[in-house]
Amino acid sequence: MRYISTRGMAPSLSFGEAMMTGLARDGGLYVPQEVPVMSQSQIAGLAGKSYEETAFAVMWPFIGGFFAEAEFKDLIAKAYAHFNHSARAPLVQLAKNHFLLELFHGPTLAFKDFAMQLIGQMMQAALAKTGERITIVGATSGDTGSAAMEAFRGLSNVDVFIMYPHGRVSEVQRRQMTTPVEPNVHAVAIDGDFDDAQANVKAMFNDFDFRDGVRLAGVNSINWARVLAQVVYYFSSAVSLGAPHRPISFTVPTGNFGDIFAGYIARKMGLPIEKLVIATNQNDILDRAISLGEYRTNGVMPSISPSMDIQVSSNFERVLFDAYGRDGTAISGLMAELSGGGFSISQGAIGALREAFSSGSCTESETSATITRTYDQTGEILCPHSAVGVKVAEGELGTTPMITLATAHPAKFPDAVEAAMGTRPSLPPRLADLFDRPERVTRMPNDLKAIQALIRERIATR
Ligand SMILES: *Cc1c(COP(=O)(O)O)cnc(C)c1O
């Protein structure tokens, strides 16, 4: 199995190389050269399997022998051992034909744990074989950072630097990043928004001296290995509702397009997904892209679902690559136009996108109202991101069962939940002392050179 860049100018890589590399050297994202297809009987055979067994069956064809079979099974087992629910990703029913996939039972209470815990195990196993050290740099709108620090803290061959927009993450998210005591994890608060933080990460990857000097690796949602880990729960949930014998649709609260892109891969693998519904908050670039065919940035408006406050969705490039017939030159051209504000999606490409995706957006007041109403009707407490998903999904319900992804635990966003429904969701017991732990964070201007200097210095003195 080889991985190729969406911009067509970087060498193809193995699974292990793509995992360690993150962003391709031509600025593109790695995608599988060919997506392996599972037969209907193979998919049917997943019924009754554990989450870990399903994970192995779904991911193994993509690994290309980088790990031995028994080794990979062991990494999967370790990755999900600390989840708080034996099903890992349980489904609950909200209404006729509407189900919620709870992806928040991992150690940092958001779906990011599914991918991050596994990539932590995989990177550790790969580095232990060679004795190499790497530096992981990531940008986060909140949940990626805490999930990464949780997954990598204490690993001797890895330093992790996580940049988050100062003042724009929830207190629980911030504390999850600033309270780990291990010296190899570093929280950096940037004076800027998420896109500034993400732009710094991209610039570091494009600075080859720096990149090679600190052995930079990325675990942002552009990392193919993360996408792959997220493909699994599309299979486990759809099969539990009767796939492949009946089609299923999914609604996905979307920011950087990593989670829903995993659903797109599941669909390409043969899982009968009828529609993938992109749910955005008021930062609706993707909804406008699908409905109007115009991919144009117009600034970030902070919302009560901050992990989706994004103006450029990095992983969207991966579906554009397919929609434009895998023409890397065309994608390079579009991304250059995007730096200038945006582009019109071609007729052919928008047709291809609409075959797989539909979209909707949700206002702030609709988000709050959905939290209240869902609690009244079902007893389920939604986090604001999951509420955006539920609201958009409700507009798409039909005869096909709909699964909405619940991307975080409500206690991760207690202010928004309390403002909506009057009661404050409590943290699970294992996080109950989070507010008493001392914080450790470095505040930095939005200045690439200064941040690079900080990283070099910290690595040298550890
Ligand atoms: C990251 C995140 C999202 C957005 O996921 P993408 O893969 O970036 O589209 C939605 N909700 C929560 C809670 C998140 O942490």
The ligand as an SDF file (V2000), in Angstrom:
LIG
                    3D

 15 15  0  0  0  0  0  0  0  0999 V2000
  -12.2190   18.2150   16.3370 C   0  0  0  0  0  0  0  0  0  0  0  0
  -13.6390   18.3010   16.7210 C   0  0  0  0  0  0  0  0  0  0  0  0
  -14.6370   18.4680   15.7510 C   0  0  0  0  0  0  0  0  0  0  0  0
  -14.3190   18.6390   14.2930 C   0  0  0  0  0  0  0  0  0  0  0  0
  -13.7400   17.4900   13.7350 O   0  0  0  0  0  0  0  0  0  0  0  0
  -12.9470   17.5970   12.3480 P   0  0  0  0  0  0  0  0  0  0  0  0
  -12.3420   16.2590   12.1440 O   0  0  0  0  0  0  0  0  0  0  0  0
  -11.9000   18.6620   12.5630 O   0  0  0  0  0  0  0  0  0  0  0  0
  -13.9200   17.9870   11.3120 O   0  0  0  0  0  0  0  0  0  0  0  0
  -15.9500   18.4590   16.1710 C   0  0  0  0  0  0  0  0  0  0  0  0
  -16.2770   18.3410   17.4680 N   0  0  0  0  0  0  0  0  0  0  0  0
  -15.3460   18.1980   18.4310 C   0  0  0  0  0  0  0  0  0  0  0  0
  -15.7630   18.0880   19.8380 C   0  0  0  0  0  0  0  0  0  0  0  0
  -13.9970   18.1690   18.0900 C   0  0  0  0  0  0  0  0  0  0  0  0
  -13.0610   18.0070   19.0290 O   0  0  0  0  0  0  0  0  0  0  0  0
  1  2  1  0
  2  3  1  0
  2 14  2  0
  3  4  1  0
  3 10  2  0
  4  5  1  0
  5  6  1  0
  6  7  2  0
  6  8  1  0
  6  9  1  0
 10 11  1  0
 11 12  2  0
 12 13  1  0
 12 14  1  0
 14 15  1  0
M  END
$$$$
